Amino acid sequence: MSKFELIATSAFGIEAVTARELKKLGYFDQKVENGKVTFGGDEMAICRSNLWLRTADRVLLKLGEFKALSFEELFEQTKALPWDEIIPADAEFPVEGKSIDSKLFSVPDCQAIVKKAIVEKLKLRHKCEWFEETGPRYRIEVALLKDIATLTIDTSGAGLHKRGYRKLVGGAPLKETLASAMILISHWNKDRVLLDPFCGSGTIPIEAALIGKNIAPGLGREFDAENWNIIDSGFWDQARDEAYDLMVEDRELRIHGSDIDEEAMSLARYHAKKAGVEDAIHLQRLPVSDISSRYKYGIIICNPPYGERLGEKDYVDKLYREMGTVFKKLDSWSYYVITSNLEFEKLFGRRADKKRKLYNGKLLCNYFQYFGPPPPKITGSGN
């Protein structure tokens, strides 16, 4: 087994949730920073984290980190890293970059310097002058922050929010990773009712069903690192076998999704079927004004319209007032609402018990949390 330094990237505001997921997978050697969690692990860590992380954007293999105030420093220190131990002669290795508050601010120049340094290092190992780049992909990133360069290789490929079930997209879709974070922040569990009255194409109910049935979100897709020489295919086979063994497909869940838009409901049904959880979710066309439930101690998690578009303000103001009236009737329930609308609490008619800043894409939002009473504890027979 090899030892790697890995980075799970995530949206701002949910790093602690990603860190908690990693601990659940057994990776406690962590450093939590803005937008990322750095952790140590072996080949299985790469496989398991890609398959299981619900809230991370990508899993990166960290090659090195150093101070770079000149292109010469960037070139020499990049060249000194062990690229030749990881990247084969036929690999495709595009270089992407970003620079924040750094002397080396030209991203295209930084990308070109890093590419040249890696090529020079690979020439020494593979004894060739030209690389066709027709093989497996090793997507490299040079990230400069306050003159510190971090060099990584992306093990994931497509972003981890791409589970494989959402083939069709409705309006203003919520990323799967953010939906999962909202559910995990709520501490919803499989024994409680969950309702999303603005479910759109079904992302929140589907992610909840995957959590409730303990289905690894990455089981339906592939990852770039599956084609890497440094990770034997047996590791991926073992990680997938573990994931299938841990699934609880016959678990009964009470997950409900509704929306006033019939087209959105059709998308939700399609996506739930693609995800293999259509049996766990009850979906119906329903306006929020008709929401009710015979169950106690349920949880509402939703992403209602924000009123960002021109002409939507009056509609959204009325909707939020209506939500306040309808939700109040569910007096034993807890509610979790994400919106960028700064007047939400006023319109809803109640201050949140807790607020958390989250990003829906590039839009800064508040996650308003209203805590209902805890369900009564079920006591045993006393034997």
Secondary structure, 3 states (H helix, E strand, C coil): CCCEEEEEECCCCCHHHHHHHHHHCCCCCEEEECCEEEEEECHHHHHHHHHHCCCCCEEEEEEEEEECCCHHHHHHHHHCCCHHHCCCCCCECCEEEEEECCCCCCHHHHHHHHHHHHHHHHHHHHCCCCCCCCCCECEEEEEEECCEEEEEEECCCCCCCCCCCCCCCCCCCCCHHHHHHHHHHHCCCCCCCEEECCCCCCHHHHHHHHHHCCCCCCCCCCCHHHHCCCCCHHHHHHHHHHHHHHCCCCCCCCEEEEECCHHHHHHHHHHHHHHCCHHHEEEEECCHHHCCCCCCCCEEEECCCCCCCCCCHHHHHHHHHHHHHHHHHCCCCEEEEEECCCCHHHHHCCCCCEEEEEEECCEEEEEEEECCCCCCCCCCCCC
